[in-house]
């Protein structure tokens, strides 16, 4: 019985997606989202895609210039390597990306598997030997190989509203608490943060890794199509069926319901916990963005 609230929310999520509630629910948007408009029939042109990428990376650079804590790399090689535990590489396709739970990486994996099945290779001659390892973690390679990959691979960062990621983690059964409010409290109280809810900035180190593309959940199909084309890889028919745009609209409704379960202190603490993500990426429509926190208002 203790898991009925979670099951009820999962059922609501599935029903909302099936019925297409995204057509009925008003978008909760503010200016400056730096994201293309997600509407039925909307086509993202290459020029718009590149312009949006410029805006996102400009915002990220501005954040990095302000936050010295996330821009200073340790002097030790081992310490530097330990900062990048979430980076994966595909040595056949010369791709590097940050594996962030519930941010669209699952669909990306499907796409890479299809490219592997089609035996796709890059036509570009690289200035170094192409490694023949399977897709793996960047940390598995030595310093020289890591430096070469970081310098020449196409680097992709997947981002999603941190509150949506938290809801997805809860619905997937992470944590022992039956209610969303108690689950959030578990997240806030835990000394060691799980990667499922750890902030993107901490997982992916975007101030230390110069990502070529910042891809937002909710726009995967059109953005990945342009990304693959720019990287010299085939797109179009190889793209899997992506439902992130429909899920995004459903989560906007679900966020309102679940956000109302939280206390004022929990809302403020969550906003503080994800403050770097909210500043670095275009999440102005996030419920967490409406509750800015300051250190002197938090109970440590």
C-alpha positions as a Markdown table, in Angstrom:
| # | Residue | x | y | z |
|---|---|---|---|---|
| 1 | Unk | 0.0 | 0.0 | 0.0 |
| 2 | Unk | 2.9 | 2.4 | 0.7 |
| 3 | Unk | 3.7 | 2.6 | -3.0 |
| 4 | Unk | 0.2 | 3.5 | -4.2 |
| 5 | Unk | 0.9 | 7.2 | -4.5 |
| 6 | Unk | 3.9 | 6.5 | -6.8 |
| 7 | Unk | 1.8 | 4.0 | -8.9 |
| 8 | Unk | -1.0 | 6.6 | -9.1 |
| 9 | Unk | 1.4 | 9.2 | -10.4 |
| 10 | Unk | 2.9 | 6.8 | -12.9 |
| 11 | Unk | -0.6 | 5.9 | -14.2 |
| 12 | Unk | -1.5 | 9.6 | -14.5 |
| 13 | Unk | 1.7 | 10.2 | -16.4 |
| 14 | Unk | 0.9 | 7.4 | -18.9 |
| 15 | Unk | -2.7 | 8.4 | -19.3 |
| 16 | Unk | -1.8 | 12.1 | -19.9 |
| 17 | Unk | 0.8 | 11.2 | -22.6 |
| 18 | Unk | -1.7 | 8.8 | -24.3 |
| 19 | Unk | -4.5 | 11.3 | -24.4 |
| 20 | Unk | -2.3 | 14.1 | -25.7 |
| 21 | Unk | -2.8 | 16.5 | -22.8 |
| 22 | Unk | -0.1 | 18.7 | -24.2 |
| 23 | Unk | -2.7 | 20.1 | -26.6 |
| 24 | Unk | -4.9 | 21.1 | -23.7 |
| 25 | Unk | -2.4 | 22.4 | -21.3 |
| 26 | Unk | -1.1 | 26.0 | -21.5 |
| 27 | Unk | 2.7 | 26.2 | -21.8 |
| 28 | Unk | 4.3 | 27.8 | -18.7 |
| 29 | Unk | 6.9 | 29.8 | -20.4 |
| 30 | Unk | 8.9 | 32.9 | -19.7 |
| 31 | Unk | 11.1 | 34.9 | -22.0 |
| 32 | Unk | 14.6 | 33.9 | -22.7 |
| 33 | Unk | 14.2 | 30.1 | -22.8 |
| 34 | Unk | 16.7 | 29.9 | -25.6 |
| 35 | Unk | 14.8 | 27.0 | -27.1 |
| 36 | Unk | 12.9 | 26.6 | -30.3 |
| 37 | Unk | 9.1 | 26.6 | -30.0 |
| 38 | Unk | 7.8 | 23.0 | -29.6 |
| 39 | Unk | 4.6 | 22.9 | -31.6 |
| 40 | Unk | 3.0 | 20.3 | -33.8 |
| 41 | Unk | 4.4 | 20.8 | -37.3 |
| 42 | Unk | 7.2 | 23.2 | -36.3 |
| 43 | Unk | 10.3 | 22.7 | -38.3 |
| 44 | Unk | 13.6 | 23.6 | -36.8 |
| 45 | Unk | 15.9 | 25.0 | -39.6 |
| 46 | Unk | 19.6 | 24.6 | -39.5 |
| 47 | Unk | 20.1 | 28.4 | -39.1 |
| 48 | Unk | 17.7 | 28.4 | -36.1 |
| 49 | Unk | 19.4 | 25.4 | -34.6 |
| 50 | Unk | 22.9 | 27.1 | -34.9 |
| 51 | Unk | 21.6 | 30.3 | -33.5 |
| 52 | Unk | 20.0 | 28.6 | -30.5 |
| 53 | Unk | 23.2 | 26.7 | -29.9 |
| 54 | Unk | 25.1 | 30.0 | -29.9 |
| 55 | Unk | 22.7 | 31.5 | -27.3 |
| 56 | Unk | 22.9 | 28.4 | -25.0 |
| 57 | Unk | 26.7 | 28.3 | -25.1 |
| 58 | Unk | 26.9 | 32.1 | -24.6 |
| 59 | Unk | 24.8 | 31.7 | -21.4 |
| 60 | Unk | 26.9 | 28.8 | -20.3 |
| 61 | Unk | 30.1 | 30.8 | -20.8 |
| 62 | Unk | 28.7 | 33.7 | -18.8 |
| 63 | Unk | 27.8 | 31.4 | -16.0 |
| 64 | Unk | 31.3 | 29.9 | -16.0 |
| 65 | Unk | 32.9 | 33.3 | -15.9 |
| 66 | Unk | 31.0 | 34.1 | -12.7 |
| 67 | Unk | 31.5 | 30.8 | -10.9 |
| 68 | Unk | 35.1 | 30.2 | -10.0 |
| 69 | Unk | 34.3 | 27.0 | -8.0 |
| 70 | Unk | 33.3 | 25.1 | -11.2 |
| 71 | Unk | 36.0 | 26.5 | -13.5 |
| 72 | Unk | 39.2 | 25.6 | -11.6 |
| 73 | Unk | 40.7 | 22.3 | -12.6 |
| 74 | Unk | 42.7 | 20.4 | -10.0 |
| 75 | Unk | 46.5 | 20.2 | -10.6 |
| 76 | Unk | 46.7 | 16.4 | -10.1 |
| 77 | Unk | 46.0 | 14.1 | -13.1 |
| 78 | Unk | 44.0 | 11.7 | -11.1 |
| 79 | Unk | 41.9 | 14.4 | -9.6 |
| 80 | Unk | 41.2 | 15.9 | -13.0 |
| 81 | Unk | 40.2 | 12.4 | -14.3 |
| 82 | Unk | 37.9 | 11.9 | -11.3 |
| 83 | Unk | 36.0 | 15.1 | -12.3 |
| 84 | Unk | 34.7 | 13.5 | -15.4 |
| 85 | Unk | 33.0 | 10.2 | -14.2 |
| 86 | Unk | 29.9 | 10.6 | -16.4 |
| 87 | Unk | 31.6 | 11.1 | -19.8 |
| 88 | Unk | 31.2 | 8.4 | -22.3 |
| 89 | Unk | 33.0 | 8.0 | -25.7 |
| 90 | Unk | 32.2 | 6.2 | -28.9 |
| 91 | Unk | 35.5 | 5.7 | -30.6 |
| 92 | Unk | 34.0 | 4.5 | -33.9 |
| 93 | Unk | 31.9 | 7.6 | -34.4 |
| 94 | Unk | 34.2 | 10.1 | -32.6 |
| 95 | Unk | 31.5 | 11.2 | -30.2 |
| 96 | Unk | 31.8 | 12.2 | -26.6 |
| 97 | Unk | 28.8 | 12.9 | -24.4 |
| 98 | Unk | 27.8 | 13.2 | -20.7 |
| 99 | Unk | 25.5 | 10.4 | -19.5 |
| 100 | Unk | 22.9 | 12.2 | -17.5 |
| 101 | Unk | 20.0 | 10.1 | -16.1 |
| 102 | Unk | 16.5 | 11.1 | -17.4 |
| 103 | Unk | 17.8 | 13.7 | -19.8 |
| 104 | Unk | 17.4 | 12.0 | -23.2 |
| 105 | Unk | 20.5 | 9.9 | -23.2 |
| 106 | Unk | 18.5 | 6.7 | -23.5 |
| 107 | Unk | 17.2 | 7.8 | -26.9 |
| 108 | Unk | 20.8 | 8.8 | -27.9 |
| 109 | Unk | 22.0 | 5.3 | -27.0 |
| 110 | Unk | 19.3 | 3.8 | -29.4 |
| 111 | Unk | 20.5 | 6.1 | -32.1 |
| 112 | Unk | 24.2 | 5.1 | -31.6 |
| 113 | Unk | 23.2 | 1.5 | -31.7 |
| 114 | Unk | 21.5 | 2.0 | -35.0 |
| 115 | Unk | 24.5 | 3.7 | -36.4 |
| 116 | Unk | 26.7 | 0.9 | -35.2 |
| 117 | Unk | 24.4 | -1.7 | -36.9 |
| 118 | Unk | 24.6 | 0.2 | -40.1 |
| 119 | Unk | 28.4 | 0.1 | -39.9 |
| 120 | Unk | 28.6 | 3.9 | -40.2 |
| 121 | Unk | 32.1 | 5.3 | -40.2 |
| 122 | Unk | 33.3 | 8.9 | -40.4 |
| 123 | Unk | 34.8 | 9.9 | -43.8 |
| 124 | Unk | 37.1 | 12.5 | -42.2 |
| 125 | Unk | 40.7 | 11.6 | -41.7 |
| 126 | Unk | 41.8 | 12.2 | -38.1 |
| 127 | Unk | 45.2 | 13.5 | -37.1 |
| 128 | Unk | 45.7 | 10.5 | -34.8 |
| 129 | Unk | 45.0 | 6.8 | -34.7 |
| 130 | Unk | 41.3 | 5.9 | -34.4 |
| 131 | Unk | 40.9 | 3.7 | -31.3 |
| 132 | Unk | 39.1 | 0.4 | -31.9 |
| 133 | Unk | 37.6 | 0.1 | -28.4 |
| 134 | Unk | 33.8 | -0.3 | -27.8 |
| 135 | Unk | 31.8 | 2.6 | -26.4 |
| 136 | Unk | 33.1 | 3.1 | -22.9 |
| 137 | Unk | 33.9 | 5.7 | -20.3 |
| 138 | Unk | 36.5 | 8.4 | -21.0 |
| 139 | Unk | 38.2 | 7.6 | -17.7 |
| 140 | Unk | 39.2 | 4.2 | -19.2 |
| 141 | Unk | 41.8 | 5.8 | -21.5 |
| 142 | Unk | 45.1 | 7.3 | -20.6 |
| 143 | Unk | 45.9 | 11.0 | -20.4 |
| 144 | Unk | 47.1 | 11.3 | -24.0 |
| 145 | Unk | 44.1 | 9.6 | -25.4 |
| 146 | Unk | 41.7 | 11.6 | -23.2 |
| 147 | Unk | 43.3 | 14.8 | -24.4 |
| 148 | Unk | 43.0 | 13.8 | -28.0 |
| 149 | Unk | 39.3 | 12.9 | -27.6 |
| 150 | Unk | 38.4 | 16.1 | -25.7 |
| 151 | Unk | 40.2 | 18.1 | -28.4 |
| 152 | Unk | 38.7 | 16.5 | -31.5 |
| 153 | Unk | 35.6 | 14.4 | -30.8 |
| 154 | Unk | 32.1 | 16.0 | -31.2 |
| 155 | Unk | 31.1 | 16.7 | -27.6 |
| 156 | Unk | 27.4 | 16.6 | -26.7 |
| 157 | Unk | 25.7 | 17.7 | -23.5 |
| 158 | Unk | 22.1 | 16.7 | -22.9 |
| 159 | Unk | 20.2 | 19.0 | -20.5 |
| 160 | Unk | 16.7 | 18.8 | -18.9 |
| 161 | Unk | 14.8 | 20.8 | -16.3 |
| 162 | Unk | 16.2 | 19.5 | -12.9 |
| 163 | Unk | 12.8 | 19.3 | -11.4 |
| 164 | Unk | 11.6 | 17.1 | -14.3 |
| 165 | Unk | 14.7 | 14.9 | -13.8 |
| 166 | Unk | 13.8 | 14.6 | -10.1 |
| 167 | Unk | 10.2 | 13.6 | -10.9 |
| 168 | Unk | 11.4 | 11.0 | -13.4 |
| 169 | Unk | 13.8 | 9.5 | -10.8 |
| 170 | Unk | 10.9 | 9.3 | -8.3 |
| 171 | Unk | 8.6 | 7.6 | -10.8 |
| 172 | Unk | 11.3 | 5.1 | -11.7 |
| 173 | Unk | 11.3 | 3.9 | -8.1 |
| 174 | Unk | 14.6 | 5.4 | -6.9 |
| 175 | Unk | 14.5 | 5.8 | -3.2 |
| 176 | Unk | 12.5 | 4.1 | -0.5 |
| 177 | Unk | 9.9 | 6.8 | 0.3 |
| 178 | Unk | 6.3 | 6.4 | -1.0 |
| 179 | Unk | 5.5 | 10.1 | -1.3 |
| 180 | Unk | 7.2 | 12.7 | -3.5 |
| 181 | Unk | 7.7 | 15.1 | -0.5 |
| 182 | Unk | 9.5 | 12.5 | 1.6 |
| 183 | Unk | 11.6 | 11.4 | -1.5 |
| 184 | Unk | 12.6 | 15.1 | -1.9 |
| 185 | Unk | 13.6 | 15.2 | 1.7 |
| 186 | Unk | 15.7 | 12.1 | 1.3 |
| 187 | Unk | 17.5 | 13.8 | -1.6 |
| 188 | Unk | 18.1 | 16.9 | 0.4 |
| 189 | Unk | 19.3 | 15.0 | 3.5 |
| 190 | Unk | 21.6 | 12.4 | 1.8 |
| 191 | Unk | 25.2 | 13.1 | 2.3 |
| 192 | Unk | 26.3 | 11.5 | -0.9 |
| 193 | Unk | 24.2 | 12.6 | -3.9 |
| 194 | Unk | 23.2 | 9.9 | -6.4 |
| 195 | Unk | 23.9 | 10.7 | -10.0 |
| 196 | Unk | 20.2 | 10.2 | -10.7 |
| 197 | Unk | 19.5 | 13.6 | -9.1 |
| 198 | Unk | 22.9 | 15.2 | -9.0 |
| 199 | Unk | 23.1 | 18.6 | -10.8 |
| 200 | Unk | 24.2 | 18.6 | -14.4 |
| 201 | Unk | 27.0 | 21.0 | -13.7 |
| 202 | Unk | 28.5 | 18.6 | -11.2 |
| 203 | Unk | 28.0 | 15.6 | -13.4 |
| 204 | Unk | 29.2 | 17.0 | -16.8 |
| 205 | Unk | 31.6 | 19.8 | -15.8 |
| 206 | Unk | 30.6 | 22.1 | -18.7 |
| 207 | Unk | 33.0 | 24.8 | -17.5 |
| 208 | Unk | 35.9 | 22.4 | -18.0 |
| 209 | Unk | 34.7 | 20.5 | -21.1 |
| 210 | Unk | 34.0 | 22.7 | -24.1 |
| 211 | Unk | 30.9 | 21.0 | -25.4 |
| 212 | Unk | 30.1 | 21.5 | -29.1 |
| 213 | Unk | 26.3 | 21.1 | -28.6 |
| 214 | Unk | 23.9 | 21.6 | -25.8 |
| 215 | Unk | 20.8 | 19.6 | -26.6 |
| 216 | Unk | 17.6 | 20.1 | -24.6 |
| 217 | Unk | 15.1 | 17.4 | -23.7 |
| 218 | Unk | 11.8 | 18.2 | -25.5 |
| 219 | Unk | 13.6 | 19.0 | -28.9 |
| 220 | Unk | 15.6 | 15.8 | -29.4 |
| 221 | Unk | 14.5 | 14.7 | -32.8 |
| 222 | Unk | 15.0 | 17.9 | -34.7 |
| 223 | Unk | 18.1 | 18.9 | -32.8 |
| 224 | Unk | 19.8 | 15.5 | -33.1 |
| 225 | Unk | 19.1 | 15.5 | -36.8 |
| 226 | Unk | 21.1 | 18.7 | -37.4 |
| 227 | Unk | 23.7 | 17.6 | -34.9 |
| 228 | Unk | 24.4 | 14.3 | -36.8 |
| 229 | Unk | 24.5 | 16.1 | -40.1 |
| 230 | Unk | 27.0 | 18.6 | -38.8 |
| 231 | Unk | 29.1 | 15.7 | -37.4 |
| 232 | Unk | 29.2 | 14.0 | -40.8 |
| 233 | Unk | 26.9 | 11.2 | -39.8 |
| 234 | Unk | 23.6 | 10.1 | -41.5 |
| 235 | Unk | 20.4 | 11.2 | -39.9 |
| 236 | Unk | 16.8 | 11.0 | -41.1 |
| 237 | Unk | 15.5 | 7.4 | -41.2 |
| 238 | Unk | 18.0 | 6.3 | -38.5 |
| 239 | Unk | 16.5 | 8.5 | -35.9 |
| 240 | Unk | 14.4 | 6.4 | -33.5 |
| 241 | Unk | 10.8 | 7.4 | -32.6 |
| 242 | Unk | 11.3 | 10.1 | -30.0 |
| 243 | Unk | 8.5 | 11.0 | -27.6 |
| 244 | Unk | 10.3 | 13.6 | -25.5 |
| 245 | Unk | 8.3 | 16.5 | -26.8 |
| 246 | Unk | 5.0 | 14.9 | -25.7 |
| 247 | Unk | 6.6 | 13.8 | -22.4 |
| 248 | Unk | 7.8 | 17.4 | -21.8 |
| 249 | Unk | 4.3 | 18.8 | -22.0 |
| 250 | Unk | 2.9 | 16.1 | -19.7 |
| 251 | Unk | 5.7 | 16.8 | -17.1 |
| 252 | Unk | 4.7 | 20.5 | -17.0 |
| 253 | Unk | 1.3 | 19.4 | -15.8 |
| 254 | Unk | 2.8 | 16.8 | -13.4 |
| 255 | Unk | 5.3 | 19.3 | -12.0 |
| 256 | Unk | 2.5 | 21.6 | -10.9 |
| 257 | Unk | 0.8 | 18.8 | -9.0 |
| 258 | Unk | 4.0 | 17.5 | -7.3 |
| 259 | Unk | 5.5 | 20.9 | -6.6 |
| 260 | Unk | 2.4 | 21.7 | -4.6 |
| 261 | Unk | 3.2 | 18.8 | -2.3 |
| 262 | Unk | 6.5 | 20.4 | -1.1 |
| 263 | Unk | 6.9 | 22.7 | 1.8 |
| 264 | Unk | 8.2 | 26.2 | 1.3 |
| 265 | Unk | 11.5 | 25.2 | 2.8 |
| 266 | Unk | 11.9 | 22.2 | 0.5 |
| 267 | Unk | 11.2 | 24.3 | -2.6 |
| 268 | Unk | 13.8 | 26.8 | -1.5 |
| 269 | Unk | 16.4 | 24.1 | -0.7 |
| 270 | Unk | 15.8 | 22.4 | -4.0 |
| 271 | Unk | 16.3 | 25.7 | -5.8 |
| 272 | Unk | 19.6 | 26.1 | -3.9 |
| 273 | Unk | 20.7 | 22.6 | -4.6 |
| 274 | Unk | 20.1 | 23.1 | -8.4 |
| 275 | Unk | 21.2 | 26.7 | -8.4 |
| 276 | Unk | 24.1 | 26.1 | -10.8 |
| 277 | Unk | 21.9 | 24.3 | -13.3 |
| 278 | Unk | 19.3 | 27.0 | -13.2 |
| 279 | Unk | 21.9 | 29.6 | -13.9 |
| 280 | Unk | 23.9 | 27.8 | -16.5 |
| 281 | Unk | 21.1 | 26.5 | -18.7 |
| 282 | Unk | 17.8 | 27.9 | -20.1 |
| 283 | Unk | 15.4 | 26.6 | -17.5 |
| 284 | Unk | 13.5 | 29.8 | -16.8 |
| 285 | Unk | 10.2 | 27.9 | -17.1 |
| 286 | Unk | 11.2 | 25.5 | -14.3 |
| 287 | Unk | 9.1 | 25.7 | -11.1 |
| 288 | Unk | 12.4 | 25.8 | -9.3 |
| 289 | Unk | 13.4 | 29.0 | -11.1 |
| 290 | Unk | 10.5 | 30.8 | -9.3 |
| 291 | Unk | 12.0 | 30.1 | -5.9 |
| 292 | Unk | 15.5 | 31.7 | -5.8 |
| 293 | Unk | 17.4 | 30.9 | -2.7 |
| 294 | Unk | 20.1 | 32.7 | -0.8 |
| 295 | Unk | 22.5 | 31.1 | 1.7 |
| 296 | Unk | 21.2 | 33.2 | 4.6 |
| 297 | Unk | 17.7 | 32.0 | 4.1 |
| 298 | Unk | 18.5 | 28.3 | 4.2 |
| 299 | Unk | 18.6 | 26.2 | 7.3 |
| 300 | Unk | 21.8 | 24.3 | 7.1 |
